[in-house]
Amino acid sequence: MKNLYAYNEENELIHINNVEKKSAQNYFCINCESKMIARKGEIKAHHFSHKADSNCSFESYLHKLSKIQFYNEYIKCLNNNESFNIQYKTYRNCTSCKEKENLNLVCKLDDKISLLNLTKWFDKITIEKYHNGFIADILLESSKSEEKLFIEFAVSHKCEIAKIESKIRIVEISLINELDLKFISERKIPINQENIIFHNFIINQKNEDYFLPNECNKMFSFFAIYQNNKAISKELRIKEIIYNLNIHNYKHFQILKPKEIDYEYDDEIESYSGGQFIDLIIKSAFEIKDFKNCYSCRFSAENNNYFSRYEFGHTLFCKKFKAVITNSNDGHNCEKYWRIEKPNIE
């Protein structure tokens, strides 16, 4: 790895791209302070190299560079009343259907990513300052409160366990090269970046009526049993579910959030398949008096007839009548129905 930064004679941090070719100025290593040569040839990538043999490691240089760059940029923001932001996450739940129409439904929405201006909370910054038994690479402090924030740069060593377990809020940034410091010039610490870890931060949770039922376009799996014991399952929006609940006196219904149920349903031939749909049928057979369905009958078996199974969607075969079951709801008036043994279904 090659150093891209060095100090000039004015003790200013300078990038190799900002050095004029064949410059007569002296440059110095930001870590060991020895003289550096600006290499700006035609073949190799431009970089600074030590003029004499040195034991100065790239890891030590990168660790020192990270602290200097962060400090310089943050001080600039404080002096100019500008923002240096950190992203934070809020878990969001929509509760508009929790107490409406006996739905008892709470939906998790996408997490919201927001920005917090650190300079509004932390108006003091120090490099390698001792606090509460630990030395922070960068310590951010507030003159108005006891709030503290550690910024830790991990090059060859990760943040120590004791420091993490101290409950001090820590942002740990793993570094491989100077490109990992790009967030500093952007003045934003991102939350969803693999090399950045947030320790001891509390993630906000917000429960609000984000969407009214008639405005929500999310599809839900609606499982219901009519008074005549016919079971159905459909993909519906909340407003459609509420409409159905108002016009039908269901014996039982259940709303499942998206991806909680896996089934196929054809409204024309009323054929069903899918593990969780079958589980709901079986569970209902033991919870609802006189409810019967072929899926919960001992005489039903998997239909191995390719044509009827894959062309018409008939997934069941009745061992008692030696016939394909075209609709599992036929079991509700079958005199030979024999309920299966109670399985362990939660």
C-alpha positions in Angstrom: 0.0 0.0 0.0 1.2 3.5 -0.9 0.7 6.7 1.2 -1.5 9.2 -0.6 -1.1 11.9 2.1 1.8 13.8 3.7 2.5 17.0 5.5 3.9 19.9 3.5 6.4 22.5 4.9 3.5 24.5 6.4 2.3 21.4 8.3 -0.7 21.1 6.1 -2.2 17.8 5.1 -1.8 17.4 1.3 -2.9 14.7 -1.2 -0.4 13.5 -3.8 -2.7 14.7 -6.6 -2.3 18.3 -5.3 1.4 18.2 -5.5 3.0 19.7 -8.6 5.3 17.4 -10.5 9.0 18.0 -9.6 8.0 20.2 -6.7 11.0 21.5 -4.7 8.9 21.6 -1.5 9.7 19.1 1.3 7.1 16.6 2.5 6.9 14.7 5.7 5.2 11.5 6.9 2.2 12.2 9.0 3.1 9.2 11.2 6.8 9.1 11.7 7.6 12.7 10.5 10.5 11.6 8.3 11.0 13.1 4.9 8.9 11.8 2.0 9.3 11.9 -1.7 6.4 12.7 -4.0 6.4 10.0 -6.7 4.6 11.3 -9.8 5.9 9.1 -12.5 4.3 7.9 -15.7 4.0 4.3 -14.9 3.2 3.6 -11.2 0.3 5.2 -9.3 1.3 8.5 -7.7 2.2 8.3 -4.1 4.5 9.5 -1.3 7.3 7.2 -0.2 9.8 7.5 2.6 13.1 9.1 1.5 15.1 6.7 3.6 14.4 3.2 4.9 11.8 3.3 7.5 9.9 0.9 9.8 6.8 3.1 9.5 3.9 0.9 8.6 1.0 1.7 6.3 -1.5 0.6 9.1 0.0 3.2 11.5 -0.1 5.9 8.8 -3.7 5.1 8.0 -4.8 5.1 11.6 -3.1 8.5 12.2 -4.5 9.9 8.9 -8.1 8.9 9.9 -7.9 10.8 13.2 -6.3 13.9 11.6 -8.8 14.1 8.7 -11.8 13.6 10.9 -10.6 16.2 13.4 -9.8 18.8 10.7 -13.2 18.4 8.9 -15.2 18.4 12.1 -13.4 21.5 13.4 -14.1 23.2 10.1 -17.8 22.4 10.5 -17.9 23.8 14.0 -16.1 27.0 13.0 -18.4 27.6 10.0 -21.6 26.4 11.7 -21.9 23.6 9.1 -23.3 20.1 9.5 -21.4 16.9 10.0 -24.2 14.3 10.0 -24.7 10.8 11.2 -27.4 8.5 9.9 -29.8 6.9 12.4 -32.5 4.4 12.0 -36.1 4.3 13.2 -38.2 1.2 13.3 -41.7 2.0 12.1 -45.0 0.2 12.8 -48.3 1.2 11.3 -51.0 0.8 14.0 -54.0 2.2 12.1 -55.7 -1.3 11.9 -54.8 -2.3 15.5 -58.2 -1.4 17.0 -60.4 -1.1 13.9 -63.0 -3.7 13.0 -61.4 -6.2 15.4 -58.5 -6.5 13.0 -55.8 -6.4 15.7 -53.2 -5.8 13.0 -49.9 -4.0 13.3 -47.7 -3.8 10.2 -43.9 -3.3 10.2 -43.0 -0.7 7.6 -39.6 -0.1 6.0 -37.1 1.4 8.4 -36.7 5.2 8.1 -33.1 6.5 7.8 -32.7 10.1 9.0 -29.8 12.5 9.6 -28.6 13.9 12.8 -26.2 16.9 12.8 -23.5 15.9 15.3 -22.2 19.5 15.6 -25.5 20.5 17.2 -25.0 17.9 20.0 -21.2 17.7 20.3 -19.4 21.1 20.2 -16.0 19.7 21.4 -13.7 17.3 19.7 -10.4 15.9 20.9 -7.9 13.3 19.5 -6.9 10.4 21.7 -8.6 11.6 24.9 -9.0 9.5 28.0 -12.6 9.0 29.3 -14.1 6.5 31.7 -11.1 4.2 31.6 -10.6 4.2 27.9 -8.8 6.3 25.3 -10.9 7.3 22.3 -9.4 7.8 18.9 -11.8 10.8 18.6 -13.8 12.0 21.5 -16.9 14.1 20.8 -18.3 16.0 23.8 -21.0 18.5 24.6 -20.5 21.6 26.7 -24.2 21.5 27.6 -24.5 17.9 28.8 -22.6 14.8 29.8 -23.1 13.2 26.3 -20.0 11.5 24.8 -19.4 9.8 21.5 -16.3 7.7 20.6 -15.2 7.5 17.0 -12.9 4.5 16.7 -10.8 3.7 13.6 -10.0 0.0 13.3 -7.0 -0.8 11.0 -5.2 -3.8 12.4 -7.1 -4.1 15.7 -10.9 -4.1 16.3 -12.5 -2.1 19.1 -11.8 -3.9 22.3 -14.6 -5.9 24.0 -14.3 -4.0 27.3 -14.7 -0.7 25.5 -17.9 -1.9 23.8 -19.3 -3.4 27.0 -18.7 -0.1 28.7 -22.1 1.1 27.2 -20.3 4.2 25.8 -21.8 5.0 22.3 -19.1 4.1 19.8 -18.9 4.4 16.0 -16.3 1.9 14.8 -15.0 2.3 11.3 -12.8 -0.4 9.8 -10.2 0.8 7.3 -8.3 -0.9 4.5 -7.1 2.2 2.6 -7.8 5.9 2.2 -10.9 5.3 0.2 -12.6 4.2 3.4 -12.2 7.7 4.7 -14.4 9.2 2.0 -17.3 9.6 4.4 -15.2 12.4 6.2 -15.2 14.7 3.1 -18.9 13.9 2.6 -19.5 14.9 6.2 -21.8 11.9 6.8 -21.4 8.7 8.7 -23.7 6.2 7.0 -25.5 3.5 8.9 -25.8 0.8 6.3 -22.2 0.4 5.4 -20.4 -2.9 6.1 -17.2 -1.4 7.5 -19.1 0.9 10.0 -20.5 -0.5 13.2 -22.6 1.4 15.7 -22.1 0.2 19.3 -24.6 0.9 22.2 -26.9 3.0 20.1 -30.7 2.8 20.9 -32.8 2.4 17.7 -36.0 4.4 17.9 -39.3 2.7 17.4 -42.3 4.7 16.2 -45.8 3.4 16.3 -48.2 5.6 14.3 -51.3 5.5 12.1 -49.2 6.0 9.0 -51.8 4.8 6.5 -55.6 4.8 7.0 -57.2 1.4 6.1 -58.8 2.8 2.9 -55.4 4.2 1.8 -53.2 1.2 2.4 -52.4 -0.7 -0.8 -50.5 -3.6 0.8 -51.9 -7.0 0.0 -52.8 -9.4 2.9 -53.7 -13.0 3.0 -57.3 -13.3 4.3 -58.3 -16.7 5.7 -62.0 -17.2 6.6 -64.5 -19.8 7.4 -68.2 -19.2 6.5 -71.1 -20.3 8.7 -71.6 -23.2 6.3 -67.9 -24.3 7.1 -66.6 -23.4 3.6 -63.0 -22.2 4.0 -61.5 -19.5 1.7 -58.2 -17.7 1.4 -57.6 -14.7 -0.7 -55.2 -11.9 -1.3 -57.0 -8.7 -0.4 -56.3 -5.1 0.6 -57.4 -3.9 4.1 -60.3 -2.0 2.7 -61.5 -5.1 0.9 -61.1 -7.2 4.1 -63.2 -4.7 6.0 -65.8 -4.7 3.3 -66.0 -8.5 3.5 -66.2 -8.5 7.2 -69.2 -6.1 7.0 -71.2 -8.2 4.6 -70.3 -11.7 5.8 -70.9 -13.2 9.2 -67.8 -15.4 9.2 -67.5 -18.2 11.7 -63.8 -17.5 11.9 -61.3 -15.2 10.1 -57.6 -14.5 10.3 -55.5 -11.9 8.6 -51.9 -12.8 7.7 -49.3 -10.3 6.8 -47.6 -10.6 3.4 -45.2 -13.5 3.1 -46.6 -15.2 6.2 -48.7 -17.6 4.2 -47.7 -19.6 1.0 -50.6 -20.9 -1.0 -52.2 -21.1 -4.4 -55.9 -20.3 -4.7 -58.1 -20.4 -7.8 -61.4 -18.7 -7.2 -63.0 -20.4 -10.2 -62.4 -24.0 -9.1 -61.7 -23.3 -5.4 -58.6 -25.4 -5.3 -56.0 -24.8 -2.6 -52.4 -25.8 -1.9 -49.7 -24.5 0.4 -48.3 -25.6 3.7 -49.5 -22.8 5.9 -53.0 -22.7 4.4 -53.3 -26.4 5.2 -52.0 -25.7 8.7 -54.8 -23.1 9.2 -57.3 -25.7 8.0 -56.0 -28.3 10.4 -55.8 -25.9 13.3 -59.4 -24.8 12.7 -60.6 -28.4 12.7 -59.6 -28.7 16.3 -60.7 -25.2 17.4 -64.1 -24.8 15.7 -67.0 -27.1 16.5 -68.3 -29.1 13.5 -65.7 -27.7 11.1 -64.7 -30.3 8.6 -62.3 -30.1 5.6 -60.6 -32.7 3.4 -57.2 -31.4 4.4 -58.0 -32.4 8.0 -59.3 -35.8 7.2 -57.4 -39.1 7.6 -58.7 -40.4 4.3 -57.1 -37.6 2.2 -53.8 -38.1 0.6 -51.6 -36.4 -2.0 -52.9 -36.7 -5.5 -50.3 -38.4 -7.7 -52.2 -38.1 -10.9 -50.1 -35.7 -12.9 -52.9 -34.6 -15.2 -55.5 -33.7 -12.6 -52.9 -32.3 -10.2 -51.0 -30.0 -12.6 -53.7 -29.3 -15.2 -56.6 -28.6 -12.8 -54.9 -28.0 -9.5 -56.5 -31.0 -7.7 -53.9 -31.7 -5.0 -55.9 -34.2 -2.9 -57.0 -37.8 -3.4 -59.6 -39.6 -1.2 -58.5 -43.0 -0.1 -62.0 -43.9 1.1 -63.9 -43.2 -2.1 -60.9 -43.8 -4.4 -61.4 -40.5 -6.1 -59.7 -37.2 -6.8 -60.9 -34.4 -4.5 -61.8 -31.4 -6.6 -62.5 -29.1 -3.6 -61.3 -29.6 -0.1 -64.5 -27.9 1.2 -66.5 -30.9 0.1 -65.3 -32.4 3.4 -67.7 -30.2 5.4 -70.7 -32.4 4.5 -68.9 -35.8 4.1 -70.4 -38.5 6.3 -67.1 -40.5 6.2 -65.0 -37.6 7.4 -62.5 -38.8 10.0 -60.5 -36.1 11.6 -56.7 -36.6 11.8 -54.9 -36.8 15.1 -54.1 -33.5 16.6 -50.7 -32.2 15.3 -48.4 -29.8 17.0 -49.3 -26.6 15.2 -48.9 -23.3 16.9 
